């Protein structure tokens, strides 16, 4: 107990120090506006990747419409701040609640089915949400929703990203999280052991959707303009590539995936005209090559933590053995 | 009533093109249980190959169709060999991500200035634009050709799958890959042939769409790709006749919603249809019920 508390305090101190350092660098102008912009995008993408990883990695359900839940959160929170003049934090929390409710609505009937049906249904749901928003005049229809106030600053992003990471860690290691992991490995065996597979899947799905909606709220109040097309199938697959690149079922892997894939296209921008023109081409080839040579992603399903770093290369494995397949 | 029959004609011709694309999804899923999300882009490439054949090589309709089918067939085989084959035994999600990356690759490749460039192209007229009148209903020459081509290709495919030795091998591999290998069937070759046929049909659909809606751009494959995937699921994924029925149902729903309800909500209806089908009959219209063995 004492040891855990000591470790916890060390972690908090490190996080606070990193925050103070970053804040200092931004104020002194060493980190410019462009870099700050990338950092904020990275933060939002980390929350998205963590939330999808909870569904795909820990609950074992393939979901392909994650951008739709992000859209729900973005639009609901934007309505609350601009039309109803609610403060920022309650508004994005309400957005997250709306996203969770949408997750419940789609998950409750579908998660009873086995196989790839959740993937197909969430894909369809993503398209439906996009088309519906395009037809709602109240939020600007296809023209997009403009006039949202800027609330998402570096401080908020830092705070919420850290909180999201802690939340995921807590969920995964809770009783419910153990149920989810059991279901993702073998649903029938888990049910035989008395796990309520449907409840575990639904819970994981709803938490993931609510978090995605929360990230959507942050996104809306950062860009100050949202339109339905930016939450299409491409956005969903982008989030999915973060998770898969980092390693399915690895929380630190999701963070790594989100950081690398957000920074990479920006970094390629700085390499002269040739790479600038073909950066999306290079990006897609790199993903194909990575999938062929390291299909389990960067981290596999291992975790990077303080303890492991101290032990040097002795990474512990939360699931015991490489996971051989999901979905 | 006249509008209804008019939309019926339009729906069937659009649906027959969707059916051609959906067959590719369903064949590939049937044989390696993989959702080939690059399939919509193969369709787009087919459209551009048709455009190249018509405007640069000055082919007429039929040779252009053949050219595009051979081209997409080869591209399909290449993608399978290079990107999917090394991942045969990895989890479905890895294959899925690879397919998405391939689809991005094809889109961005066509977008480069060496090939088509980012701006839309228009398909030249290769068929006459005559219109026939059957009572008050208008049927264009193009619609008849499109429907005929789709029916002939569908019939050829059905013959190939049911009557030839290779088609038999395909069905066996889809049923049980390991047992098929033990019986001396070359599984890898069979899978490659499946990809070639599926991609060639998507290429044909690309040319047909180019003729019906003559506006080609590198992003044109994504939405039809998703819709045809819906069609394949609707008909029961893995079943070729199911894909044909699913394609026609989707084409029909789309034109009917556009005519009677709202043209901007048409896609939402298509995808709602998918969710409703999955809730009522999860295996699709023609799908067989499978039991999970422990």
Interface residues (C-beta under 8 A of the other chain):
Chain A: X56 X62 X109 X110 X113 X114 X116 X117 X119 X120 X121 X123 X124 X125 X127 X128 X131 X132 X134 X135 X142 X188 X233 X234 X237 X240 X241 X244 X248 X277 X278 X280 X281 X283 X284 X285 X287 X288 X291 X292 X295 X324 X325 X326 X327
Chain B: X35 X83 X86 X87 X90 X91 X92 X93 X94 X96 X97 X98 X100 X101 X102 X104 X105 X108 X109 X112 X222 X226 X229 X230 X233 X262 X264 X265 X267 X268 X270 X271 X272 X274 X275 X278 X279 X282 X292 X294
